[in-house]
Amino acid sequence: MVKLEFSTEQKIREVAFRDFLEKGYEATNLRDISKEVGIKASSIYFYYKSKKDLFVKIYDSICYEQMEKIKKIVELKEGLPAKEVLYLVFLNRLQTCINYSAPFKFLLRYRLFPADELQNETRDRYKNWQDEEFNVLQPIIVSCIASNDINQRINEKVFFQKYKRLENEHINEMLIAGIVIAEDEIESNWKNFWERS
């Protein structure tokens, strides 16, 4: 059996991620993290300027990883009808949430209940990552409009926001209720979404 070795920085992030998720930002303590990692408390400052800096790096790494998955699907499915590509992105997001919900719970927690110190930071970062996702999906949305899959009078940004609401409804329901949405319900909701667009 191969034993994976983690760097000190990876261990710090892993422990901090868990603590931020389970305890919350305010209750997470750098001393506790360093103790669990097995380093001096002051050693964390070699890697991160502050607790806030550590949080932001974790937040951005989660968003970056999710964005890379979206980009990969869009690239791999080139040549498929735009509506199908968007459906594959949608399904992948839901499946990823089912298989590994912790990053989604982390983002949801700090979207809904940011610490006072993080309110502006999380709001701005959320908007920046949403803008990047829109930029990645915009050519697909434009193709959907051009092929009459959606109402040609709808603005690309408005359609994207509607799409994100649908995605978030499914993800949030799974996270909050702790259930997996049945495939036929997902397909039905997807069909209804396009009929209303």
Contacts in CASP RR format, 6 or more apart in sequence:
PFRMAT RR
TARGET T0000
AUTHOR 0000-0000-0000
METHOD contacts of the structure
MODEL  1
MVKLEFSTEQKIREVAFRDFLEKGYEATNLRDISKEVGIKASSIYFYYKS
KKDLFVKIYDSICYEQMEKIKKIVELKEGLPAKEVLYLVFLNRLQTCINY
SAPFKFLLRYRLFPADELQNETRDRYKNWQDEEFNVLQPIIVSCIASNDI
NQRINEKVFFQKYKRLENEHINEMLIAGIVIAEDEIESNWKNFWERS
6 14 0 8 1.000
8 37 0 8 1.000
8 39 0 8 1.000
8 43 0 8 1.000
8 47 0 8 1.000
9 47 0 8 1.000
11 37 0 8 1.000
12 33 0 8 1.000
12 34 0 8 1.000
12 37 0 8 1.000
12 39 0 8 1.000
12 44 0 8 1.000
12 47 0 8 1.000
12 48 0 8 1.000
12 54 0 8 1.000
13 54 0 8 1.000
13 57 0 8 1.000
13 58 0 8 1.000
13 61 0 8 1.000
15 33 0 8 1.000
15 36 0 8 1.000
15 37 0 8 1.000
16 28 0 8 1.000
16 33 0 8 1.000
16 54 0 8 1.000
16 55 0 8 1.000
16 58 0 8 1.000
17 58 0 8 1.000
17 102 0 8 1.000
17 106 0 8 1.000
19 27 0 8 1.000
19 28 0 8 1.000
19 29 0 8 1.000
19 32 0 8 1.000
19 33 0 8 1.000
20 28 0 8 1.000
20 55 0 8 1.000
20 58 0 8 1.000
20 106 0 8 1.000
20 110 0 8 1.000
21 102 0 8 1.000
21 105 0 8 1.000
21 106 0 8 1.000
21 109 0 8 1.000
24 109 0 8 1.000
24 115 0 8 1.000
25 51 0 8 1.000
25 55 0 8 1.000
25 110 0 8 1.000
25 114 0 8 1.000
25 115 0 8 1.000
25 117 0 8 1.000
25 118 0 8 1.000
26 115 0 8 1.000
28 51 0 8 1.000
30 41 0 8 1.000
30 44 0 8 1.000
30 51 0 8 1.000
30 54 0 8 1.000
31 41 0 8 1.000
33 44 0 8 1.000
34 40 0 8 1.000
34 41 0 8 1.000
34 43 0 8 1.000
34 44 0 8 1.000
35 41 0 8 1.000
44 54 0 8 1.000
47 54 0 8 1.000
48 54 0 8 1.000
48 57 0 8 1.000
52 117 0 8 1.000
52 118 0 8 1.000
52 121 0 8 1.000
55 118 0 8 1.000
56 121 0 8 1.000
56 125 0 8 1.000
58 106 0 8 1.000
59 106 0 8 1.000
59 107 0 8 1.000
59 110 0 8 1.000
59 122 0 8 1.000
59 125 0 8 1.000
60 125 0 8 1.000
62 103 0 8 1.000
62 106 0 8 1.000
62 107 0 8 1.000
63 107 0 8 1.000
63 125 0 8 1.000
63 129 0 8 1.000
65 103 0 8 1.000
66 93 0 8 1.000
66 96 0 8 1.000
66 103 0 8 1.000
67 129 0 8 1.000
67 132 0 8 1.000
67 133 0 8 1.000
67 136 0 8 1.000
69 92 0 8 1.000
69 96 0 8 1.000
70 89 0 8 1.000
70 92 0 8 1.000
70 93 0 8 1.000
70 133 0 8 1.000
70 136 0 8 1.000
70 137 0 8 1.000
71 136 0 8 1.000
73 85 0 8 1.000
73 88 0 8 1.000
73 89 0 8 1.000
73 92 0 8 1.000
74 85 0 8 1.000
74 89 0 8 1.000
74 136 0 8 1.000
74 137 0 8 1.000
74 140 0 8 1.000
77 84 0 8 1.000
77 85 0 8 1.000
77 88 0 8 1.000
80 88 0 8 1.000
81 143 0 8 1.000
81 147 0 8 1.000
81 149 0 8 1.000
82 139 0 8 1.000
82 140 0 8 1.000
82 141 0 8 1.000
82 143 0 8 1.000
82 144 0 8 1.000
82 147 0 8 1.000
82 149 0 8 1.000
83 144 0 8 1.000
83 147 0 8 1.000
83 149 0 8 1.000
83 194 0 8 1.000
85 140 0 8 1.000
86 137 0 8 1.000
86 140 0 8 1.000
86 141 0 8 1.000
86 144 0 8 1.000
86 163 0 8 1.000
87 190 0 8 1.000
89 137 0 8 1.000
90 163 0 8 1.000
90 166 0 8 1.000
90 167 0 8 1.000
90 190 0 8 1.000
91 186 0 8 1.000
93 167 0 8 1.000
93 171 0 8 1.000
94 167 0 8 1.000
94 170 0 8 1.000
94 171 0 8 1.000
94 174 0 8 1.000
94 181 0 8 1.000
94 186 0 8 1.000
96 104 0 8 1.000
97 104 0 8 1.000
97 171 0 8 1.000
97 174 0 8 1.000
97 175 0 8 1.000
98 174 0 8 1.000
98 180 0 8 1.000
101 174 0 8 1.000
101 175 0 8 1.000
104 171 0 8 1.000
104 175 0 8 1.000
105 175 0 8 1.000
108 171 0 8 1.000
108 172 0 8 1.000
108 175 0 8 1.000
110 118 0 8 1.000
110 122 0 8 1.000
111 122 0 8 1.000
111 126 0 8 1.000
114 121 0 8 1.000
114 122 0 8 1.000
114 123 0 8 1.000
130 164 0 8 1.000
133 160 0 8 1.000
133 164 0 8 1.000
134 157 0 8 1.000
134 160 0 8 1.000
137 160 0 8 1.000
137 163 0 8 1.000
138 156 0 8 1.000
138 160 0 8 1.000
141 150 0 8 1.000
141 156 0 8 1.000
141 159 0 8 1.000
141 160 0 8 1.000
141 163 0 8 1.000
142 156 0 8 1.000
144 150 0 8 1.000
144 159 0 8 1.000
145 151 0 8 1.000
145 152 0 8 1.000
145 154 0 8 1.000
145 156 0 8 1.000
145 159 0 8 1.000
149 194 0 8 1.000
150 159 0 8 1.000
150 194 0 8 1.000
150 197 0 8 1.000
151 197 0 8 1.000
154 197 0 8 1.000
159 197 0 8 1.000
162 193 0 8 1.000
162 197 0 8 1.000
163 193 0 8 1.000
166 189 0 8 1.000
166 190 0 8 1.000
166 193 0 8 1.000
170 181 0 8 1.000
170 186 0 8 1.000
170 189 0 8 1.000
173 179 0 8 1.000
173 181 0 8 1.000
174 180 0 8 1.000
174 181 0 8 1.000
END
